Amino acid sequence: MLYVVDLDGIEHEDPQLDYLQEISRDMTLWVDAGVRTADQAIDVLVTGARRAVLSSAYLRGPRQLARAWRLSTELAFEVEMANGGVVLADPRWNTTDPAEVARMVRAAGPEHIIISPREAPPDWSLVRTVASGGPTWVDGSFAREDAPELVEVGAQGGIFHIEHLLDSREE
C-alpha cells in the first residue's frame, strides 16, 4: 500500500487527479490531497484511491465529515498535531484533545484514524488510547526500528516517510 500526499492538493487546493489515477492502476493508494469538502473526498476516490484521507488541518468541519461519510465509507481521518494539540481547520470541533477528536470522528463513521504528530515523536500513550477504539495508524517522525512500538500500543501500522526508509537503506 502507498500513502500519497498530494502537495498541490494540500497547498493549492489543486490535487493531481490524473496522476493519482495513473498510480492507482498499479497499487493500492490512500491519498491525502488536502480535502476540504465532501465533494473533494469523492474526487479523490474516483481516481481509484482505496481511501481518501481527510485531515483535521484541512477539512471544513464535522458537517463535511458527516456528508463525506454519507457519500462513501472509504475514508480515513488524520488527526494532525502540533505543540501537543490538534491542528484544526474549523473551530466547530470544539476540542483540541486528539483522543476526543478521534472519538468524534469514529462516532460520525470513519474507523481508520491516523495520528500525525508534526516534528515530534509520537505520544505512544495517546496512540494506545486511540487504538483501543479502532484501527489506528501513526504517521510520524520515527524510523523502521520503532515498528515494535506500533505493535506494543496496538496500532494497525505506521506510515513511514520514504526519505527515512531510503536513509536507513544507505546505512
Buried (B, 14 or more C-beta within 10 A) or exposed (E): EBBBBBBBBBEEBEBBBEEBBEBBEEEEBBBBBBBBBBEBBBBBBEBBBBBBBBBBBBBBBBBBBEBBBEBBEBBBBBBBBEEEEBBBBBEEBEBBBBBBBBBBBBEBBBBBBBBBBEEEEBBBEBBBBBBEBBBBBBBBBBBEEBBEBBEEBBBBBBBBBEEBEEEEEEE
